[in-house]
Structures are given as C-alpha cells and as structure tokens.
Amino acid sequence: MERLKICMVSDFFHPGLGGVEMHIYQLSECLIQRGHKVIVLTHKRGQRQGVRYMRNGLKVYYLPFLPFHDNCTLPTFLSFFPLIRKVLLREAVDIVHGHQATSNLAHECILHARTMGYHTIYTDHSLFGFADAACIHVNKLLKFFLTNVEHCVCVSHTNRENLVLRAALNPINVSVIPNAVDTRRFQPDASQRSKKPWVTVVVVSRLTYRKGVNLLVGAVPEICRRHQHVRWLIGGSGPKQLLLDEMIERENLHDRVELLGAVPHEDVRKVLVRGHIFLNTSLTEAFCIAIVEAAACGLMVVSTNVGGVPEVLPPHMTKLAAPRVDAVVEALEDALLSLPPPEAAQSVHEEVEKMYSWQDVAERTERVYREVVLKPSIPLRERFLRFLRVGPVSGKLFILLVALDTLLCWFLDWWQPREEVEMAWDSPAWRPFEGPQQDIPQKPTKTAEISAPICLLQL
C-alpha cells in the first residue's frame, strides 16, 4: 500500500483546546500509525514558533503569522504563499487537508496548494446560518475557497447538508466521517461519584454565547429549587463566566455550584467521573464530542436538540430538549427520575467504544485520500471558469485573485526552481504500516514535544 504524505492545515491546533484541535491531532497520529507521513501547519502561539516534533513523529510547523481575531490569522490571500510553498516543497506532500470554515490559514493554504498542483481536501467542523451578515460573509468566502477543493468531509449528516447548501457543492463530493473518542482515556469510575442522596450534574464547556450559557444560567437555579439533592460541577472559561458568577451570588448557591474554571483536556475525565448527569446547552453543534466523552464515562447525557447532536448517541443514552430554559429543566428532571444504576456505566462505555474509534476514522479518511489522488488535474482555463459560479461580480473578482496567485507561483518557480529547494529530513518515527494498531494516541503533553534543532524556514 503506497505511503502518502499529508499536510494538515488549520489555525486551530495544540496547545489550543477544542474539538478541531483534538480531531487534527488524533487523526494525524492514527494516520502515522497506518504508515503515512503527516505534518501540521498552523500559526505561532506565543513563544511556540518554528518546527517541533511531537510523539510518534508528528511534525508541526508553527509559522510566524500573527492571529488576528478568534485565534485566526489575518486574511492576506497572497503574502503567505512564499513560505507555504517552501514548506510544501520541502516536505514533498501529496495532499493538503484543511480544517474549519473560520480558519483563514487553511483556506489560503488550500488555494496556494491547488495553484501548485497538489490534491486538496477540506473538513468542516461547524454549522453556520444564512441570515446574519457574518454568516453570509463566511459562506461567500467558503464558496470561493471550496472551489479549489476536490473533496469535502463533514462530521455529521446535518453538517453535510449545511455545507452543501452554504457552498453550493455537489453532494457526491462530500463525505461524512464523524469524530471519535479515545475510550481508553475515558473510563467510568462510579466510586468517584457523590453518595446518595446527592446527584451531581456536570457541565464542561467553553462559556460563550454559542454554548448556551444563558440557558445554563436559567436552568441551574430552577433545578436547585425543585431538587434539594442536586449539585453542580461546572468546568470551563469564557466571556460569559460573569453570568454564572452573578447567578450564584444572586441565588446564594455557593454550596450547590462549584466553578472549576478552565479544565485541561487531560483532566476532563477526572471531572466527568464525579457526576451522574452531563448537561450540554449548546445553541449549535455539528457533532459535540463532549457528550461522547461523557457517555464513555458512564454519565446520562442531557443536551439541547440542535444541529448534529441527535445523530451522536442512541436514545437510551441521552435526553434531548429544545433550546429553551423550560425544556432543559424538564429534560433534566426526566433524567433525574431515570438514572441508571452505577453498574450500568461499564456497559454504556463498551457500547460507545464500538461506535467511535479514531482508527476507524483514520481508515475512512485514508479511503478518501486514495480516491482523491487518482483524480486527474484540471486545466487552468477550466479552473478559472469554475469560479464564475461563485457570483456574477464576486466570481470575476475571484478569477482575478486566482490569476494573480498563478502569476506569483510562476514567478516563485522562476526565482527559486522547485528542484533547488532543499528536501526535509524524514523522522525514523514514520515507520511502515504493520497491520491494525490497538493503541490509540494520547493527548499531547509538554513532555511529548521536541523542538526541532533548526530555525524557521527562511525565504
């Protein structure tokens, strides 16, 4: 089986915490175990700049691009091209795989990679609407950038329908490959739960508007008034944390609600096993990996019925509610009355283990790669004509941008021919595939990183 060289690109990566960051890391690790070479491109984070090696040979380029808003780089369209070109040539990649609609670095790298003749894939992790100005802007840019992509991957069927409509894609070129969870790390432990009659409701989430903090603030005091034996354990940080602080002070719930602040991903399991019920109040979700982690720890899941959440877990593991305070309270009361016995946690864990595996995700993603590398390259004229579908005016502007990108590529090929670019050294950790691996990689830690003994690439 031919070994592929894959470049993952996103503004969101370790040491950042989130579903996209974990998806890229875990998928890259499993692809390396399957014998492929994988590198990651992202922007610098504080003092983390240059080239670093993570465990199992994962090589990360922290490029010297500053984040502009929401941890995304400033859109420049053409100025990133020289450095990105140098990295792609040095690593001799076959496929460039971008992640997340709001990642400017991913979209620009896909644009430049397509100009250079590389195969391109995009994975979408979020849902966007069609009404407000921000979503309209993102959707228009996404429609342009995905014209350069040969195949798209979505994490749920709802996500797939949303992306097809937003970017006007052919559904045959969009696949569904869900997220997964490392069930070795998320094991149930009923001994850590509070003793009867106490019941603990756990919330681990970023405290932002999109995560439904307003619903949480309304549900907590109502449940505490109706059920004197319920305690709350809330982990996470964000701009909406002040609402929780004010609610606790106003309702005098200091002895019933414990705020943990930001919880590192390696400590999430320690928080989950202390609870009986996991609550997710998100207003929009493409997949929600947090509820899978909670179910793997044996918790009953209560979640808002939004986006791709209904696809994630079977009905006997979760209670769904409309995104309203009264509906969330009703679902929580239903869960309190139907809590499974502690010994049932292990059977739920085993069921989740069968449903979600990073090795399965890597295998399915590899099949997409195999199909994409067999596709023939399209002529430059046809590539220009495809941008006309973006819009009668914006399409012509995008054609001009791609033309400038092509001219810049020709200039760089003349200024520094591709054959003169020094090839990168391949780590011995990129070993041939020797059959299915049972070990799934863990979350990276600081001790799992090695700074490369070279400086950042110079143009």
N, C-alpha and C positions, 0 to 999 in steps of 0.2 A: 504494500500500500504506500503510495507516494507521500512523502513528507511535505507538508505545506508550511509556508512562512507567513504568519498572520500578524497584522498590526492593529491593535485595539486603540481607538482614539476617543477621548472624552475629556471634558473639563472636570468631570466628577470622578475622582479616584482617591485611593488611600493617600494620606491619612484622613480624608474626609469620611464621614459615616453616612450611610444611606443605602437604599436598595440598589441603585445603579452602581455604586462603588463596589458593593459586595458581589453583584452579578458579574462585573468585569473580572474581578479578582478570581472568584471561584471558577468561572468558565475558562479563564486563561490557564489556571492550574490544571484543570482536568484535560484540556487540550494538550498541554505539555506532557501529561501522563500518557496520552494517546500517541505520543511520538512527534508532535508538531512543534515548531519553533514559534513562540509568541512574544511580542514586545508590546509595550503600552506607551502611548504618547499622551501627556497631559501637561498642564501649565505648572509653574513653580508654586510652592506653598511655603512662604516664609523663607527659612534658610535651606529648605529642601530644593535644591536646584542641581541640574546636571544629570548624570546617569547613575542609576542604582540597580543593584541586583537583589531580588527577593528570593525566598526559598524556592527550591526546585527549578531555578534558572530563569525565573520571570524577570525580564529586563525592562526597566521603566525609565523613560526619558522625561525628566521634569524640565520642560522648555522654558526659556526666560521670557514668558509672556505674562503680563500682569492681569489679574482678574479685575473685571470692570463692575459687574453687578451680579449679585446672587451667585458668586463664585464662578462666573463665566468670563471669558476673555472678551476684550473689546473687538467688535467686528471691524476687520480691515480689508478683507477679501483677497488682497494681493501681497501684502507685506510679509505674511508668514511663509510664503511659497519657497523662498531660497533655503531656509532652514529645514522645512518639512521635506523638500526634495532631497536634501543631503542625507537626512535620516533614512528615507525610504530606499535610496540607492545603496547606502552603506549596509543596510540590513537585507537587501535583495528580497523584499517582500513579494508575495503573490497576491494577497488580499488585504484590503484596508476595510476595517469594520468599525463604523462609527456608532456611538450610543447617545441617546437622549435628544429630544427635539430642541431643548433650550441650550445645548452645548454648541457654541459658535465654533470652537476649535474642531469639533467632529465634522461639522458641515464644510468648513473651509478645507480641511484635510481631504475629505471625500472629493470635493471639487478639483483640487490640485492633483489628486491621485488619478482621477478619471482622465484629466488632461495628459498625464504622463503615460496612460495606457494600462493602469492597474485595474484589477477587478475590485468592485466596491459593494459593500453590504451595510445596511443600516438597521439598528434595533431600536424600536420605540418603547418607552417605559411609562408614558404618561398619557392622560386624556386631556383634550382641550376642547373648548366650546367653539361656537360660531358667531356669537353675538357681540361680545365686548371688543374694544379696539385692540387690546393686547393680543387676544387670541387670533383676531383677523390678521394682524401683522405677522405673528408667528406662523400661521397657516400659509400665508402667501410666500414667506421665505422658505418654508418647508417644501412647498410645491416646487419651488425653483431648485433647491438643493437635491431633492429626491429624484429629479430628472437625471441626475448623474449616477443614480444607484441602480444596480442590476437586480437586486432582490432585497426585500424588507422582511424583518422578523418582528412580531409583536408578542407580548407576554400573556395575552388573553384574547378570546374571540371578540369581546367588546372593544378591546384596544384595536384589533384588526379592522373592525367596521368603522371605528372612529378615524383611523389613519387613512383608510381608503377614501372616505368622504372628504377629509381635510386636504389631502394631497392629490386627489383625483387620480389614484393609482389603479392599475389593472389588478383585480383581486388575485389573479393566478400568480402574480409575482410577490405575494405577501403570505408568509407562513406564520403559524402560531407555535411558539416554543415557550412554555411557562418558565417562571423562576423555580427555584428549588430551595431546599434547606439541608444543612448538614445535620442529620438526625443523630449522629454520634455525639455532637456537642449539646444538643437539646434533648436531654433525657429527663423523664419525670422523677420527682423525689417527693413523695407525699409527706415524708417526715418533716419537711421544712414548712409545711402549712400551719397556720394558726389552728389551735384546738377548738373544738366545739364549745359554745355555740357560735363562735366568731367565723365569719366568712369574709375573705379578702378579695376585693376587686382590683385587678392590676391594669394600669394604663402605661404603656411605653411608647412615646411618640414625640415627634417634634411639635412644639407648642406654637403652631401657626394657624392662621385662619383656615387654610385648606384642610388641616387635620381636625377641624370641627371642635376647637377648644370652647367655642360658645355653647355648643350642645353639652359638652362635659361640665361646664360651669353651671348649667341649668339642671343637669341630672343628679349631680353629687348631693346637693342639699336635700332634694326631694326624696332620694333613696334613704338618706340618713334619717329623715323624719319618719319615714314609714317602717324602717327596719333598724332597730337599735343594735343589732348584732353584726352590722356590715362595716368593714373598714376599707380604706382606700390606700393604694400604693401607686403613686404617680411618678414616673421617670421621664425625663426629657427637659429640654430647654428651648426657648424661643421668644419671639416678641410678645406673645400672648400670655406669658407666665404671670404678668401682673394681674390679669383677670382672676387667676386661681388664687393668688395671694389675697386679693381683696375679698373673694368669696369665702375663704377660710376665716378671715378676720371678721367679716360681717356675720357669718353663721356660727361663729365660735366652734369650729370643727378641728381645732388643733390636735385633739386626742383621737380623731377619727380619720384624718387625712394626713399622709406622710408624703412630702415632696422630696424626691431624691436628686433632682437636678439632672444634668447630662449624664447618661449612663453609657460607658464604652461598650462596644458590641460584645466583647469577650465577657462582660459581666451581665448581659441581658438575661442569660439563663438563671443566674443567681436570684434575679428579681422575679422572674416568671414562676419559679417553683414555689415561691412563697404564697401564691394566690390560688384561688379556686376558679375565678372567672376573669377572662381577659376582655376588655372593652376597647373597641375601635370606633371612633366617631368621625371618621374622615368624610369630607363632603365630595371627594372624587378620588378614585383609585383605579389604576389599571389592573393591579394584581393584589397588592398588600401582602408582602412576605411576612409581616409581623404576626398575622393571625395564624400562619402556618407554623411559625416558631412556637407560638403559644399552644397550639394544638399538639405539637410534638412533645411539649412538656406536660400534656395531660389536662390542660385547662379547658373549661367550657368557654366558647367564644361568643360574644355578643358584638355585632357590627352593624353599622348602617348599610342599607341595601343600595349601594351606589356602584357604578362602573362595573368592573370585572369581579367584584367581591363574591357575588353568588356562584361563580364558577369555581372558586378556590377549594372550598370544603363541602362535604356532604351535609345534608340537613341535620343528621343526628349529632354533629359536632358544633353546630353554630346556630344562633338565633339572630335573624335579620330584622332590622327595624328601619322605617322611613327616617330620613334625616330631620327629625323633629324631636324636641325635648320630651314631649309626652310619649312618643313612640319608643324612644330609647329607654325611658323609665319602665314602660310596660314590658319591653323585651328583657330588661334586667330582672324584673320581678318574676317573669316566667322562668328565667334561668335559675334564680334562687330557689324556686319551688321544684326544679327538676335536676338538681345537681347529681351527677353520677357518683357512685361510691369511689373512694380513693384507689381501690384495687383495679378499677377500670382504666386508670391512666395509662398503664402499660399497653393494653390492647389498642388504645387510641394512638399511642406512639408508633406501634408496629404498623398500623394502617396508614399513617402519614408517611412512614418510611417507604412503603410500597408505592405510594402515589408520587412522591417527589424525590428525585435523585439528581445530583449535579452530573454524575456520569451519564445518565440518560439525556440530560440537556446537552452535554458536550457531544454525544453521539449524533443527536438530531441536528445540531448546528454543523457538525462536520459533513453531514449529508448535503446540507445547503451549500457549503463551501465547494464540495465536489461538483455539484450541478453548475455553480457559477463559473468555475474555472474552465468549464467546457464551452462556455458561450463565446462566440466569435466577437471580435472587436468591431465597433460600428465606425463607418467613415465620418470624417469631421463634418461634412456637409449635413449628414443625417442628424448628427448630434446637435448642430445649430437649429435645425428645423424642429426638433423636439421641444425647444424652449418656447416656441410660438404658442403652445397650448397653455402656458402659464397666464397669458393675458394679452390683449391687443396692444397695450402700451408697455406694461412691465415685461412682457415676453421679449420685445425688441431691446429693452434696456439690458435684460439678462443675456441676450445674444451678444451684445457689445461687451459685457463683462467677461463672458467666456472667450470671446475673441482676444481680448487683452490678456487673459490668462494663458491662452495658447501662444501668443507672441512672446510673453515673458518666458514661457517654457522653452521656446526655440532659442531665445537669447541666452538663457542659462545653459542650454545644451551646447551652444557655441562658445560661451565664456569658459565653462568648465565641462568638457565632454564627460559623458557618463562613465566611460571606461577609465577615466583618470581618478574617479572617486575611490578612495581607499575603503576596502570592504571591512566590515566589523568582524571582530573575533567572536566565534560561537562558543558559549559556555559548554563544558562537558556535561552539565546537568541536563542538557537537551538530549536525552537518550532515546534510542529506538523503542517503539511500542512493542511490548512483550505480552500482550493479552490484557484482558479486563483487570483493572485495579480495584481493590476493595477499599483502599484508603482514600478518603476524600480530604483535600487540603483544608487546613485550619485557617482561621482569621490571621492575617499577618500581624506580627508583633515587632517591636523595635529591634529585638534581637535577631529577627529573621531577615533584616535588611543589611546589605553590604554596599557601601559607597564604592562606585567604580573608581579604579586608580587612574582615571583620565579626566580631563577637563571637558566642559561642554563643547560641543562641536563648534568650530569657527567657520564662518562663511568663506 
